[in-house]
Amino acid sequence: MISIIGPDWPSKRALAAAVAGLPGNLRVSWGASAPGAVNGGPRKNATEQLQAFKDARVACPEFTTDLRIAKQWVKEGHLVFGRRLEHTQGNDIVGPRHPAWARRQFWVKVIRDVADEWRVHVFNGRSIARGHKVQTSPPHRRMPVRNRKNGWTMEHKTDPPETVREAAKAAVKACGYDFGAVDLMVDQAGKVYVLEVNRAPGLDDYTASKYAEAIGKAARRAAA
């Protein structure tokens, strides 16, 4: 039996339904600590991920946990977002004028000349699915945040550049994960930056089917 272990989130239920009936005996962690399960190892928070990217020479935005440094960046003319260590869909992001900015847990220099944003799903070192962020409704916030609440959605027909796929694979490896959904940004010069890796991303029919396919393959390999 293939079992999906984790909190009762919609994505976990969607994945459990997608793998139902698949042959094999495999435990897969979906955002939970589950020793012995696929992706059940230690989880990294936001700054631990960013530091892991830096250590592995995977390009990512500059960040700091020191408010004094963040304030200095603002004085130098940079746009600096304040963030929480735990967040979803960018709903924690605030700019320097927000009253909560100085109370955030870390700060990130914003990459201003963004050309594209992607989400690439990686499983066991392979790119299994992709999403290209496109704006489908007017923005609700003035801040340059490309999330669903600000009018951006994922389309799955466009293939990302190979540099984006390779950066996604390197990011998952740097975190020590078996799989994850990697958010990436590409600037106007074509440089790729990794933003974060989500071990239990939201799923639609397309991504749920791709994870089910990859998990089915892993279960067959485990049984061989």
C-alpha positions in Angstrom: 0.0 0.0 0.0 1.2 3.5 -0.8 0.5 5.8 2.1 0.8 9.6 2.2 1.7 10.9 5.6 1.1 14.5 6.7 -1.4 17.1 8.0 -4.9 16.8 6.5 -4.3 19.6 3.9 -6.2 19.7 0.6 -3.0 18.9 -1.3 -2.4 15.8 0.9 -6.0 14.6 0.2 -5.5 15.2 -3.5 -2.3 13.2 -3.6 -3.7 10.4 -1.6 -6.6 10.1 -4.0 -4.2 10.2 -7.0 -2.1 7.3 -5.7 -5.1 5.2 -4.4 -4.9 1.8 -6.0 -1.3 2.0 -7.2 0.6 -1.1 -6.5 3.6 -1.1 -4.1 4.4 -0.5 -0.5 5.8 3.0 0.1 5.4 5.7 2.8 5.6 9.2 1.5 5.9 12.3 3.8 3.8 15.3 2.7 5.1 18.0 4.9 5.6 15.8 8.0 8.5 14.5 9.9 8.4 10.8 9.2 11.7 8.9 9.6 12.1 6.2 7.0 9.5 7.7 4.7 10.3 9.3 1.3 11.0 13.0 2.1 10.5 12.3 5.8 13.8 13.8 6.9 14.5 17.1 8.7 12.7 20.2 7.3 14.5 23.5 6.7 12.8 26.8 7.5 13.1 29.8 5.1 16.5 31.1 6.2 17.9 27.6 6.6 17.0 27.0 3.0 18.5 30.2 1.8 21.7 29.5 3.6 21.8 26.0 2.1 21.4 27.5 -1.4 24.3 29.9 -0.7 26.5 27.1 0.6 25.8 25.0 -2.5 26.4 28.0 -4.8 22.8 28.1 -5.9 21.9 31.7 -6.7 19.2 33.2 -4.4 18.2 36.6 -3.2 20.4 38.3 -0.5 18.9 37.9 3.0 19.6 38.8 6.6 18.3 38.1 10.0 19.8 41.3 11.3 17.4 44.2 11.4 20.3 46.7 11.4 21.6 45.3 8.0 18.1 45.4 6.6 17.7 49.0 7.6 21.1 49.8 6.0 19.9 48.2 2.7 16.8 50.4 2.7 19.0 53.5 3.3 21.1 52.4 0.2 17.9 52.5 -1.9 17.0 48.8 -2.0 13.5 47.5 -1.7 13.6 45.0 1.2 10.8 42.7 2.1 10.3 41.6 5.7 9.2 37.9 6.1 8.3 35.3 8.6 10.2 32.0 8.8 6.9 30.1 8.2 4.6 31.4 5.5 2.4 30.4 2.6 1.7 32.0 -0.7 3.8 35.1 0.2 1.1 36.3 2.6 3.7 37.3 5.2 5.5 39.8 2.9 5.6 43.4 4.0 7.6 46.4 2.8 9.6 48.9 4.9 6.7 51.2 5.4 4.5 48.6 6.9 4.3 48.8 10.7 5.2 45.1 11.1 8.3 45.3 8.9 10.8 45.7 11.7 9.2 42.8 13.7 9.6 40.3 10.9 12.1 37.4 11.4 14.2 38.0 8.3 14.6 40.4 5.4 15.2 39.8 1.7 16.5 42.2 -1.0 14.0 42.3 -3.8 15.1 41.5 -7.3 13.5 44.3 -9.3 14.2 43.4 -12.9 12.1 40.2 -13.0 11.3 38.7 -16.4 9.6 35.4 -15.3 8.7 33.3 -12.3 8.4 29.5 -12.3 7.5 26.6 -10.0 9.4 23.4 -10.9 8.5 20.1 -9.2 11.5 17.8 -8.7 11.3 14.2 -7.5 14.4 12.0 -7.0 16.6 14.4 -9.0 14.2 14.6 -12.0 11.9 17.5 -13.1 8.4 16.0 -13.1 6.2 19.1 -13.6 6.4 22.8 -14.2 4.3 25.9 -13.7 4.8 29.3 -15.3 3.4 32.3 -13.4 1.0 34.4 -15.5 -1.1 37.4 -14.5 -4.8 36.5 -15.1 -6.5 39.3 -13.0 -5.7 42.8 -11.8 -3.3 43.0 -8.9 -4.7 43.8 -5.4 -1.4 45.0 -3.9 1.0 47.6 -5.2 4.0 45.4 -4.1 5.6 43.3 -6.8 4.4 40.0 -5.4 3.4 37.3 -7.9 1.0 35.2 -6.0 -2.6 34.0 -6.4 -4.0 36.7 -4.1 -2.3 39.3 -6.4 -3.8 38.0 -9.6 -1.1 35.5 -10.7 -1.8 31.9 -11.5 0.1 28.9 -12.9 -0.1 27.6 -16.4 1.5 24.3 -17.2 1.9 24.4 -21.0 5.1 26.4 -21.3 8.5 24.7 -20.8 11.0 26.6 -18.6 14.6 27.1 -19.8 17.0 24.3 -18.9 18.8 26.6 -16.6 15.6 26.9 -14.5 15.2 23.1 -14.3 18.8 22.6 -13.3 18.6 25.3 -10.6 15.5 23.6 -9.2 17.2 20.2 -9.0 20.2 21.8 -7.3 17.9 23.6 -4.8 16.2 20.3 -3.8 19.5 18.6 -3.4 20.9 21.5 -1.3 18.0 21.1 1.1 18.6 17.4 1.4 15.0 16.6 0.2 13.8 13.7 -1.9 11.3 16.0 -3.7 9.9 19.5 -3.6 8.3 22.3 -5.5 10.9 25.0 -6.2 9.9 28.6 -6.7 12.4 30.4 -9.1 12.8 33.9 -10.6 14.5 34.8 -13.8 15.8 38.4 -14.3 16.0 40.3 -17.5 19.5 39.1 -18.1 18.5 35.5 -17.8 20.0 34.8 -14.4 18.0 32.3 -12.3 17.4 32.8 -8.6 15.9 30.1 -6.3 13.4 31.5 -3.8 12.3 28.5 -1.8 11.5 24.8 -1.9 8.0 23.6 -0.7 7.8 20.0 0.6 4.0 20.0 0.5 2.9 22.3 -2.3 -0.6 23.0 -3.4 -1.7 20.6 -6.2 -4.0 20.8 -9.1 -5.0 17.8 -11.4 -1.9 18.1 -13.5 0.6 18.3 -10.6 -1.2 15.6 -8.5 -1.0 13.2 -11.5 2.7 13.9 -12.0 3.5 13.2 -8.3 1.4 10.1 -8.4 3.3 8.9 -11.5 6.7 9.6 -9.8 5.6 7.9 -6.5 4.4 4.9 -8.5 7.8 4.6 -10.1 9.5 4.9 -6.8 7.3 2.2 -5.3 8.1 -0.2 -8.2 11.8 0.5 -7.7 11.6 -0.2 -4.0 9.9 -3.5 -4.7 12.4 -4.6 -7.3 
